[in-house]
Amino acid sequence: MTELEKQLLSALEQLQQDYSKRLDEWESAFGEWRKMSGL
C-alpha cells in the first residue's frame, strides 16, 4: 500500500467517524423536536 493510499484510508475513516457523530447529534435533536411538537 502506498503512502497516498494510507492517507486516503485514514481520511475516509475520519469522515466516517465524523458522519456517525453528526448523525447521532441530529437524531437526538430530532427526538427532542418531536417531543416538543407532540408528534
PDBQT receptor file of N, H, CA, C and O in Angstrom, charges set to zero:
ATOM      1  N   MET A   1       0.856  -1.200   0.000  1.00  0.00    +0.000 N 
ATOM      2  CA  MET A   1       0.000   0.000   0.000  1.00  0.00    +0.000 C 
ATOM      3  C   MET A   1       0.887   1.244   0.000  1.00  0.00    +0.000 C 
ATOM      4  O   MET A   1       1.827   1.349   0.789  1.00  0.00    +0.000 OA
ATOM      5  N   THR A   2       0.587   2.158  -0.869  1.00  0.00    +0.000 N 
ATOM      6  H   THR A   2      -0.176   2.073  -1.510  1.00  0.00    +0.000 HD
ATOM      7  CA  THR A   2       1.399   3.367  -0.960  1.00  0.00    +0.000 C 
ATOM      8  C   THR A   2       1.023   4.354   0.133  1.00  0.00    +0.000 C 
ATOM      9  O   THR A   2       0.003   4.208   0.807  1.00  0.00    +0.000 OA
ATOM     10  N   GLU A   3       1.869   5.360   0.292  1.00  0.00    +0.000 N 
ATOM     11  H   GLU A   3       2.698   5.479  -0.255  1.00  0.00    +0.000 HD
ATOM     12  CA  GLU A   3       1.622   6.391   1.306  1.00  0.00    +0.000 C 
ATOM     13  C   GLU A   3       0.316   7.132   1.015  1.00  0.00    +0.000 C 
ATOM     14  O   GLU A   3      -0.443   7.459   1.927  1.00  0.00    +0.000 OA
ATOM     15  N   LEU A   4       0.071   7.386  -0.261  1.00  0.00    +0.000 N 
ATOM     16  H   LEU A   4       0.687   7.120  -1.002  1.00  0.00    +0.000 HD
ATOM     17  CA  LEU A   4      -1.147   8.091  -0.656  1.00  0.00    +0.000 C 
ATOM     18  C   LEU A   4      -2.393   7.287  -0.283  1.00  0.00    +0.000 C 
ATOM     19  O   LEU A   4      -3.375   7.834   0.219  1.00  0.00    +0.000 OA
ATOM     20  N   GLU A   5      -2.332   5.984  -0.537  1.00  0.00    +0.000 N 
ATOM     21  H   GLU A   5      -1.535   5.540  -0.944  1.00  0.00    +0.000 HD
ATOM     22  CA  GLU A   5      -3.467   5.127  -0.187  1.00  0.00    +0.000 C 
ATOM     23  C   GLU A   5      -3.720   5.137   1.313  1.00  0.00    +0.000 C 
ATOM     24  O   GLU A   5      -4.867   5.159   1.759  1.00  0.00    +0.000 OA
ATOM     25  N   LYS A   6      -2.639   5.121   2.087  1.00  0.00    +0.000 N 
ATOM     26  H   LYS A   6      -1.707   5.103   1.724  1.00  0.00    +0.000 HD
ATOM     27  CA  LYS A   6      -2.783   5.165   3.546  1.00  0.00    +0.000 C 
ATOM     28  C   LYS A   6      -3.448   6.458   3.979  1.00  0.00    +0.000 C 
ATOM     29  O   LYS A   6      -4.323   6.463   4.845  1.00  0.00    +0.000 OA
ATOM     30  N   GLN A   7      -3.026   7.549   3.367  1.00  0.00    +0.000 N 
ATOM     31  H   GLN A   7      -2.316   7.545   2.663  1.00  0.00    +0.000 HD
ATOM     32  CA  GLN A   7      -3.604   8.851   3.717  1.00  0.00    +0.000 C 
ATOM     33  C   GLN A   7      -5.085   8.901   3.352  1.00  0.00    +0.000 C 
ATOM     34  O   GLN A   7      -5.905   9.415   4.113  1.00  0.00    +0.000 OA
ATOM     35  N   LEU A   8      -5.413   8.368   2.196  1.00  0.00    +0.000 N 
ATOM     36  H   LEU A   8      -4.747   7.951   1.578  1.00  0.00    +0.000 HD
ATOM     37  CA  LEU A   8      -6.811   8.339   1.770  1.00  0.00    +0.000 C 
ATOM     38  C   LEU A   8      -7.663   7.512   2.727  1.00  0.00    +0.000 C 
ATOM     39  O   LEU A   8      -8.768   7.910   3.096  1.00  0.00    +0.000 OA
ATOM     40  N   LEU A   9      -7.133   6.356   3.123  1.00  0.00    +0.000 N 
ATOM     41  H   LEU A   9      -6.235   6.032   2.823  1.00  0.00    +0.000 HD
ATOM     42  CA  LEU A   9      -7.865   5.493   4.045  1.00  0.00    +0.000 C 
ATOM     43  C   LEU A   9      -8.116   6.168   5.375  1.00  0.00    +0.000 C 
ATOM     44  O   LEU A   9      -9.222   6.097   5.911  1.00  0.00    +0.000 OA
ATOM     45  N   SER A  10      -7.101   6.824   5.912  1.00  0.00    +0.000 N 
ATOM     46  H   SER A  10      -6.203   6.882   5.476  1.00  0.00    +0.000 HD
ATOM     47  CA  SER A  10      -7.294   7.451   7.221  1.00  0.00    +0.000 C 
ATOM     48  C   SER A  10      -8.248   8.631   7.116  1.00  0.00    +0.000 C 
ATOM     49  O   SER A  10      -9.011   8.898   8.044  1.00  0.00    +0.000 OA
ATOM     50  N   ALA A  11      -8.209   9.341   5.988  1.00  0.00    +0.000 N 
ATOM     51  H   ALA A  11      -7.589   9.124   5.234  1.00  0.00    +0.000 HD
ATOM     52  CA  ALA A  11      -9.144  10.447   5.788  1.00  0.00    +0.000 C 
ATOM     53  C   ALA A  11     -10.580   9.914   5.727  1.00  0.00    +0.000 C 
ATOM     54  O   ALA A  11     -11.498  10.514   6.287  1.00  0.00    +0.000 OA
ATOM     55  N   LEU A  12     -10.759   8.788   5.046  1.00  0.00    +0.000 N 
ATOM     56  H   LEU A  12     -10.014   8.301   4.592  1.00  0.00    +0.000 HD
ATOM     57  CA  LEU A  12     -12.084   8.167   4.960  1.00  0.00    +0.000 C 
ATOM     58  C   LEU A  12     -12.595   7.746   6.325  1.00  0.00    +0.000 C 
ATOM     59  O   LEU A  12     -13.766   7.948   6.647  1.00  0.00    +0.000 OA
ATOM     60  N   GLU A  13     -11.707   7.154   7.135  1.00  0.00    +0.000 N 
ATOM     61  H   GLU A  13     -10.756   6.990   6.874  1.00  0.00    +0.000 HD
ATOM     62  CA  GLU A  13     -12.113   6.721   8.467  1.00  0.00    +0.000 C 
ATOM     63  C   GLU A  13     -12.550   7.903   9.309  1.00  0.00    +0.000 C 
ATOM     64  O   GLU A  13     -13.540   7.827  10.037  1.00  0.00    +0.000 OA
ATOM     65  N   GLN A  14     -11.808   8.995   9.207  1.00  0.00    +0.000 N 
ATOM     66  H   GLN A  14     -11.004   9.057   8.615  1.00  0.00    +0.000 HD
ATOM     67  CA  GLN A  14     -12.169  10.187   9.977  1.00  0.00    +0.000 C 
ATOM     68  C   GLN A  14     -13.520  10.726   9.533  1.00  0.00    +0.000 C 
ATOM     69  O   GLN A  14     -14.337  11.136  10.358  1.00  0.00    +0.000 OA
ATOM     70  N   LEU A  15     -13.750  10.722   8.226  1.00  0.00    +0.000 N 
ATOM     71  H   LEU A  15     -13.086  10.389   7.556  1.00  0.00    +0.000 HD
ATOM     72  CA  LEU A  15     -15.033  11.178   7.702  1.00  0.00    +0.000 C 
ATOM     73  C   LEU A  15     -16.177  10.336   8.246  1.00  0.00    +0.000 C 
ATOM     74  O   LEU A  15     -17.223  10.857   8.633  1.00  0.00    +0.000 OA
ATOM     75  N   GLN A  16     -15.958   9.017   8.270  1.00  0.00    +0.000 N 
ATOM     76  H   GLN A  16     -15.108   8.594   7.956  1.00  0.00    +0.000 HD
ATOM     77  CA  GLN A  16     -16.996   8.114   8.754  1.00  0.00    +0.000 C 
ATOM     78  C   GLN A  16     -17.321   8.372  10.214  1.00  0.00    +0.000 C 
ATOM     79  O   GLN A  16     -18.488   8.400  10.603  1.00  0.00    +0.000 OA
ATOM     80  N   GLN A  17     -16.269   8.563  11.034  1.00  0.00    +0.000 N 
ATOM     81  H   GLN A  17     -15.320   8.540  10.718  1.00  0.00    +0.000 HD
ATOM     82  CA  GLN A  17     -16.489   8.828  12.450  1.00  0.00    +0.000 C 
ATOM     83  C   GLN A  17     -17.233  10.138  12.628  1.00  0.00    +0.000 C 
ATOM     84  O   GLN A  17     -18.164  10.229  13.428  1.00  0.00    +0.000 OA
ATOM     85  N   ASP A  18     -16.822  11.152  11.880  1.00  0.00    +0.000 N 
ATOM     86  H   ASP A  18     -16.065  11.078  11.230  1.00  0.00    +0.000 HD
ATOM     87  CA  ASP A  18     -17.462  12.458  11.959  1.00  0.00    +0.000 C 
ATOM     88  C   ASP A  18     -18.933  12.345  11.565  1.00  0.00    +0.000 C 
ATOM     89  O   ASP A  18     -19.809  12.934  12.199  1.00  0.00    +0.000 OA
ATOM     90  N   TYR A  19     -19.186  11.573  10.503  1.00  0.00    +0.000 N 
ATOM     91  H   TYR A  19     -18.475  11.094   9.989  1.00  0.00    +0.000 HD
ATOM     92  CA  TYR A  19     -20.547  11.412  10.000  1.00  0.00    +0.000 C 
ATOM     93  C   TYR A  19     -21.444  10.737  11.027  1.00  0.00    +0.000 C 
ATOM     94  O   TYR A  19     -22.569  11.178  11.264  1.00  0.00    +0.000 OA
ATOM     95  N   SER A  20     -20.939   9.658  11.641  1.00  0.00    +0.000 N 
ATOM     96  H   SER A  20     -20.025   9.300  11.449  1.00  0.00    +0.000 HD
ATOM     97  CA  SER A  20     -21.800   8.957  12.596  1.00  0.00    +0.000 C 
ATOM     98  C   SER A  20     -22.033   9.797  13.840  1.00  0.00    +0.000 C 
ATOM     99  O   SER A  20     -23.082   9.696  14.475  1.00  0.00    +0.000 OA
ATOM    100  N   LYS A  21     -21.049  10.631  14.189  1.00  0.00    +0.000 N 
ATOM    101  H   LYS A  21     -20.197  10.712  13.672  1.00  0.00    +0.000 HD
ATOM    102  CA  LYS A  21     -21.229  11.520  15.335  1.00  0.00    +0.000 C 
ATOM    103  C   LYS A  21     -22.309  12.559  15.027  1.00  0.00    +0.000 C 
ATOM    104  O   LYS A  21     -23.180  12.827  15.855  1.00  0.00    +0.000 OA
ATOM    105  N   ARG A  22     -22.240  13.130  13.842  1.00  0.00    +0.000 N 
ATOM    106  H   ARG A  22     -21.533  12.911  13.170  1.00  0.00    +0.000 HD
ATOM    107  CA  ARG A  22     -23.248  14.121  13.436  1.00  0.00    +0.000 C 
ATOM    108  C   ARG A  22     -24.631  13.488  13.347  1.00  0.00    +0.000 C 
ATOM    109  O   ARG A  22     -25.629  14.109  13.714  1.00  0.00    +0.000 OA
ATOM    110  N   LEU A  23     -24.686  12.255  12.861  1.00  0.00    +0.000 N 
ATOM    111  H   LEU A  23     -23.876  11.751  12.564  1.00  0.00    +0.000 HD
ATOM    112  CA  LEU A  23     -25.959  11.555  12.746  1.00  0.00    +0.000 C 
ATOM    113  C   LEU A  23     -26.573  11.369  14.127  1.00  0.00    +0.000 C 
ATOM    114  O   LEU A  23     -27.774  11.571  14.306  1.00  0.00    +0.000 OA
ATOM    115  N   ASP A  24     -25.752  10.984  15.106  1.00  0.00    +0.000 N 
ATOM    116  H   ASP A  24     -24.776  10.820  14.960  1.00  0.00    +0.000 HD
ATOM    117  CA  ASP A  24     -26.238  10.829  16.479  1.00  0.00    +0.000 C 
ATOM    118  C   ASP A  24     -26.794  12.143  16.996  1.00  0.00    +0.000 C 
ATOM    119  O   ASP A  24     -27.874  12.184  17.586  1.00  0.00    +0.000 OA
ATOM    120  N   GLU A  25     -26.042  13.226  16.770  1.00  0.00    +0.000 N 
ATOM    121  H   GLU A  25     -25.165  13.193  16.291  1.00  0.00    +0.000 HD
ATOM    122  CA  GLU A  25     -26.484  14.540  17.235  1.00  0.00    +0.000 C 
ATOM    123  C   GLU A  25     -27.806  14.919  16.586  1.00  0.00    +0.000 C 
ATOM    124  O   GLU A  25     -28.709  15.436  17.244  1.00  0.00    +0.000 OA
ATOM    125  N   TRP A  26     -27.910  14.658  15.293  1.00  0.00    +0.000 N 
ATOM    126  H   TRP A  26     -27.176  14.238  14.759  1.00  0.00    +0.000 HD
ATOM    127  CA  TRP A  26     -29.115  15.012  14.563  1.00  0.00    +0.000 C 
ATOM    128  C   TRP A  26     -30.304  14.205  15.062  1.00  0.00    +0.000 C 
ATOM    129  O   TRP A  26     -31.405  14.733  15.220  1.00  0.00    +0.000 OA
ATOM    130  N   GLU A  27     -30.069  12.914  15.309  1.00  0.00    +0.000 N 
ATOM    131  H   GLU A  27     -29.174  12.485  15.181  1.00  0.00    +0.000 HD
ATOM    132  CA  GLU A  27     -31.161  12.065  15.778  1.00  0.00    +0.000 C 
ATOM    133  C   GLU A  27     -31.664  12.505  17.138  1.00  0.00    +0.000 C 
ATOM    134  O   GLU A  27     -32.869  12.496  17.390  1.00  0.00    +0.000 OA
ATOM    135  N   SER A  28     -30.743  12.892  18.025  1.00  0.00    +0.000 N 
ATOM    136  H   SER A  28     -29.764  12.899  17.820  1.00  0.00    +0.000 HD
ATOM    137  CA  SER A  28     -31.204  13.309  19.350  1.00  0.00    +0.000 C 
ATOM    138  C   SER A  28     -31.923  14.651  19.272  1.00  0.00    +0.000 C 
ATOM    139  O   SER A  28     -32.903  14.875  19.983  1.00  0.00    +0.000 OA
ATOM    140  N   ALA A  29     -31.439  15.544  18.409  1.00  0.00    +0.000 N 
ATOM    141  H   ALA A  29     -30.643  15.362  17.832  1.00  0.00    +0.000 HD
ATOM    142  CA  ALA A  29     -32.106  16.836  18.241  1.00  0.00    +0.000 C 
ATOM    143  C   ALA A  29     -33.503  16.623  17.653  1.00  0.00    +0.000 C 
ATOM    144  O   ALA A  29     -34.462  17.279  18.057  1.00  0.00    +0.000 OA
ATOM    145  N   PHE A  30     -33.603  15.708  16.705  1.00  0.00    +0.000 N 
ATOM    146  H   PHE A  30     -32.823  15.174  16.377  1.00  0.00    +0.000 HD
ATOM    147  CA  PHE A  30     -34.884  15.412  16.077  1.00  0.00    +0.000 C 
ATOM    148  C   PHE A  30     -35.850  14.814  17.097  1.00  0.00    +0.000 C 
ATOM    149  O   PHE A  30     -37.041  15.126  17.095  1.00  0.00    +0.000 OA
ATOM    150  N   GLY A  31     -35.327  13.951  17.968  1.00  0.00    +0.000 N 
ATOM    151  H   GLY A  31     -34.360  13.697  17.971  1.00  0.00    +0.000 HD
ATOM    152  CA  GLY A  31     -36.156  13.356  19.014  1.00  0.00    +0.000 C 
ATOM    153  C   GLY A  31     -36.700  14.420  19.949  1.00  0.00    +0.000 C 
ATOM    154  O   GLY A  31     -37.871  14.385  20.329  1.00  0.00    +0.000 OA
ATOM    155  N   GLU A  32     -35.843  15.372  20.320  1.00  0.00    +0.000 N 
ATOM    156  H   GLU A  32     -34.892  15.400  20.012  1.00  0.00    +0.000 HD
ATOM    157  CA  GLU A  32     -36.271  16.480  21.185  1.00  0.00    +0.000 C 
ATOM    158  C   GLU A  32     -37.380  17.278  20.508  1.00  0.00    +0.000 C 
ATOM    159  O   GLU A  32     -38.397  17.597  21.123  1.00  0.00    +0.000 OA
ATOM    160  N   TRP A  33     -37.168  17.594  19.232  1.00  0.00    +0.000 N 
ATOM    161  H   TRP A  33     -36.342  17.335  18.732  1.00  0.00    +0.000 HD
ATOM    162  CA  TRP A  33     -38.133  18.387  18.490  1.00  0.00    +0.000 C 
ATOM    163  C   TRP A  33     -39.480  17.669  18.403  1.00  0.00    +0.000 C 
ATOM    164  O   TRP A  33     -40.536  18.289  18.531  1.00  0.00    +0.000 OA
ATOM    165  N   ARG A  34     -39.428  16.354  18.183  1.00  0.00    +0.000 N 
ATOM    166  H   ARG A  34     -38.570  15.850  18.079  1.00  0.00    +0.000 HD
ATOM    167  CA  ARG A  34     -40.675  15.593  18.109  1.00  0.00    +0.000 C 
ATOM    168  C   ARG A  34     -41.418  15.626  19.435  1.00  0.00    +0.000 C 
ATOM    169  O   ARG A  34     -42.645  15.713  19.465  1.00  0.00    +0.000 OA
ATOM    170  N   LYS A  35     -40.671  15.558  20.531  1.00  0.00    +0.000 N 
ATOM    171  H   LYS A  35     -39.674  15.488  20.507  1.00  0.00    +0.000 HD
ATOM    172  CA  LYS A  35     -41.317  15.620  21.847  1.00  0.00    +0.000 C 
ATOM    173  C   LYS A  35     -41.983  16.977  22.044  1.00  0.00    +0.000 C 
ATOM    174  O   LYS A  35     -43.110  17.068  22.530  1.00  0.00    +0.000 OA
ATOM    175  N   MET A  36     -41.265  18.027  21.659  1.00  0.00    +0.000 N 
ATOM    176  H   MET A  36     -40.349  17.953  21.265  1.00  0.00    +0.000 HD
ATOM    177  CA  MET A  36     -41.792  19.382  21.850  1.00  0.00    +0.000 C 
ATOM    178  C   MET A  36     -43.020  19.634  20.989  1.00  0.00    +0.000 C 
ATOM    179  O   MET A  36     -43.986  20.254  21.435  1.00  0.00    +0.000 OA
ATOM    180  N   SER A  37     -42.978  19.147  19.746  1.00  0.00    +0.000 N 
ATOM    181  H   SER A  37     -42.194  18.644  19.383  1.00  0.00    +0.000 HD
ATOM    182  CA  SER A  37     -44.100  19.425  18.852  1.00  0.00    +0.000 C 
ATOM    183  C   SER A  37     -45.217  18.400  19.019  1.00  0.00    +0.000 C 
ATOM    184  O   SER A  37     -46.270  18.511  18.391  1.00  0.00    +0.000 OA
ATOM    185  N   GLY A  38     -44.982  17.406  19.865  1.00  0.00    +0.000 N 
ATOM    186  H   GLY A  38     -44.127  17.316  20.375  1.00  0.00    +0.000 HD
ATOM    187  CA  GLY A  38     -46.021  16.438  20.189  1.00  0.00    +0.000 C 
ATOM    188  C   GLY A  38     -46.386  15.500  19.056  1.00  0.00    +0.000 C 
ATOM    189  O   GLY A  38     -47.539  15.084  18.941  1.00  0.00    +0.000 OA
ATOM    190  N   LEU A  39     -45.419  15.163  18.220  1.00  0.00    +0.000 N 
ATOM    191  H   LEU A  39     -44.483  15.501  18.313  1.00  0.00    +0.000 HD
ATOM    192  CA  LEU A  39     -45.690  14.225  17.124  1.00  0.00    +0.000 C 
ATOM    193  C   LEU A  39     -45.550  12.789  17.596  1.00  0.00    +0.000 C 
ATOM    194  O   LEU A  39     -45.741  11.860  16.812  1.00  0.00    +0.000 OA
TER     195      LEU A  39
